[in-house]
Amino acid sequence: MTLALPILRAISRRRITEIMSQYSLDESELPSDTTRYVTNVNSSDTVRYIKEFAPDVVLVNGTRIIRSHVLECTDAPFINTHAGVTPMYRGVHGGYWALWNQDHRQFGATVHLVDKGVDTGTPISFATTVPDRRDNFCTYPLLQQAISLPGIQLALEDLAAGKMLRRADSPARFSRQWYHPTLWGYASGLLRGVK
């Protein structure tokens, strides 16, 4: 996949721009006075910054499993946006694997509370969509993150109003953790019509 990704990124530029525009996504840099960089989400620096900021909520996206000592350093809930419908498509590339399995109705995203497992926290909301025929392995995650934004907005509004977070019923028929496809697995997906 290391060989295929640069090619996919290059041919996806126009589609990425379309998704960014369609969903009014903003790539602006965050203000430097409120931004801290850490080399590992489970580092002591992460714990220190969380305690320093004393957030009402911690939004998580695209990180490794967060260990207990980080989750327990604050009373604030940790909310993850996951590019897949959980618990069926836990792990990485959930939308890709849903398409690969011809489970098109489960191409989507989950907003969920973070727990000690891999995308096993209580779901807050689900969103599904139909990818465009021009979408591929590089654009699927962006599209999934875009459709998850209303769920994040509702969760933040609930927290700001002092309400309990919503709990969404999972459409799960099974639970499985997925991993990065190999080049051969990706090639097999291409034969199935999954880019």
C-alpha positions in Angstrom: 0.0 0.0 0.0 3.0 2.3 0.5 3.5 2.2 -3.3 -0.2 2.7 -4.1 -1.0 5.6 -1.7 1.0 8.4 -3.5 -0.7 7.5 -6.8 -4.1 7.5 -5.2 -3.5 10.8 -3.4 -2.4 12.4 -6.7 -5.4 11.3 -8.6 -7.7 12.3 -5.7 -6.8 16.0 -5.4 -9.9 17.2 -7.3 -12.3 15.0 -5.3 -10.7 16.0 -2.0 -11.3 19.7 -2.9 -14.9 18.9 -3.8 -15.5 17.1 -0.5 -13.9 20.0 1.4 -16.1 22.5 -0.4 -19.3 20.4 -0.2 -19.1 20.0 3.6 -17.5 23.5 4.3 -14.4 21.9 5.8 -11.6 24.2 6.9 -7.9 23.2 6.9 -6.8 26.4 8.6 -4.0 26.0 11.2 -5.3 26.0 14.8 -4.1 29.0 16.9 -0.6 28.3 18.2 -1.5 29.5 21.7 -4.0 26.7 22.1 -2.1 24.0 20.3 0.3 21.5 21.9 2.0 18.7 20.0 2.9 15.4 21.5 4.8 12.5 20.0 2.5 9.9 21.6 -1.1 10.2 22.8 -0.2 8.1 25.8 2.8 10.3 26.9 3.1 12.1 30.2 3.0 15.3 28.1 -0.6 14.4 27.0 -1.7 14.0 30.6 0.0 17.2 31.6 -1.7 19.2 28.8 -5.1 17.7 29.5 -4.8 18.7 33.1 -3.5 22.2 32.1 -6.4 22.8 29.7 -9.0 21.2 32.0 -11.4 20.6 29.0 -15.1 19.9 29.2 -14.6 17.3 26.5 -11.7 15.7 24.6 -12.3 15.1 20.9 -10.3 12.3 19.4 -9.6 11.4 15.8 -7.1 9.1 14.1 -5.0 8.1 17.0 -3.7 4.9 18.5 -5.5 3.3 21.4 -5.6 5.6 24.4 -4.4 4.0 27.6 -6.2 4.1 30.9 -3.9 6.6 32.6 -4.8 9.2 29.9 -8.5 8.4 30.0 -8.6 8.6 33.7 -6.6 11.9 34.1 -9.8 14.0 33.7 -13.5 13.7 34.3 -14.1 15.0 30.8 -15.6 12.5 28.3 -13.3 11.4 25.4 -15.3 11.4 22.2 -14.0 9.7 19.1 -15.0 10.1 15.4 -14.4 6.7 13.8 -14.3 6.2 10.1 -16.5 3.1 10.2 -19.8 1.8 11.6 -19.0 0.1 14.9 -18.8 -2.4 16.2 -18.9 -4.2 12.8 -16.1 -2.1 11.4 -13.7 -1.3 14.3 -10.1 -0.5 13.7 -8.9 1.1 10.5 -10.5 1.8 7.2 -14.0 0.8 8.2 -15.7 2.3 5.2 -13.3 0.6 2.8 -13.9 -2.8 4.5 -17.7 -2.3 4.4 -17.5 -1.8 0.6 -15.0 -4.6 0.3 -17.5 -6.9 2.0 -20.3 -5.5 -0.3 -22.0 -4.2 2.9 -22.6 -0.8 1.2 -25.3 0.3 3.6 -22.7 0.3 6.4 -20.3 2.8 4.7 -20.3 5.5 7.3 -18.9 6.9 10.6 -19.5 6.5 14.3 -19.2 9.1 17.0 -18.6 7.2 20.2 -17.3 7.5 23.8 -13.8 6.2 24.1 -13.1 3.3 26.4 -10.1 1.0 26.8 -11.0 -1.1 23.7 -10.6 -0.6 20.0 -13.7 1.4 18.9 -15.8 -0.4 21.5 -17.1 2.7 23.4 -20.8 3.5 23.6 -22.1 4.9 20.3 -23.5 8.5 20.4 -24.4 8.7 16.7 -24.0 6.9 13.3 -24.0 8.5 9.9 -24.0 6.7 6.5 -23.6 7.8 3.0 -23.0 6.5 -0.5 -19.5 7.3 -1.8 -19.2 8.9 -5.2 -17.9 6.6 -8.0 -14.7 8.8 -8.0 -14.0 8.1 -4.3 -11.3 5.8 -3.3 -9.1 4.6 -0.4 -7.7 8.1 0.1 -11.1 10.0 0.0 -13.2 7.5 1.9 -11.9 8.7 5.3 -12.4 12.4 4.5 -16.0 11.7 3.4 -16.6 9.7 6.5 -15.2 12.4 8.8 -17.3 15.0 7.0 -20.6 13.1 7.6 -19.7 12.6 11.3 -19.6 16.4 12.0 -23.4 16.8 12.7 -23.1 14.0 15.3 -20.2 15.7 17.0 -22.1 19.0 16.9 -25.1 17.4 18.7 -22.8 15.8 21.3 -21.1 19.1 22.0 -24.5 20.9 22.2 -25.8 18.3 24.7 -22.7 18.7 26.9 -22.9 22.5 26.8 -26.6 22.3 27.9 -25.7 19.9 30.7 -27.6 17.1 29.1 -26.7 13.4 29.1 -25.0 12.4 25.9 -27.3 10.6 23.5 -26.9 6.8 23.0 -27.4 5.4 19.5 -28.6 1.9 18.8 -26.0 0.1 16.8 -27.0 -1.6 13.6 -24.4 -4.3 14.4 -24.8 -7.8 13.0 -21.2 -8.8 14.1 -18.2 -7.2 15.6 -14.7 -7.3 14.1 -11.5 -5.3 14.2 -10.0 -4.5 10.8 -6.5 -3.6 9.8 -4.7 -2.0 6.9 -5.1 -4.0 3.7 -2.1 -5.5 2.1 -1.3 -4.5 -1.5 -2.7 -7.9 -2.5 -5.8 -7.4 -0.4 -6.3 -4.0 -2.1 -5.8 -5.6 -5.5 -8.5 -8.1 -4.6 -10.8 -5.2 -3.6 -10.2 -3.6 -7.0 -11.5 -6.8 -8.6 -14.6 -6.3 -6.5 -15.0 -2.7 -7.7 -13.6 -1.2 -4.5 -11.0 1.5 -5.1 
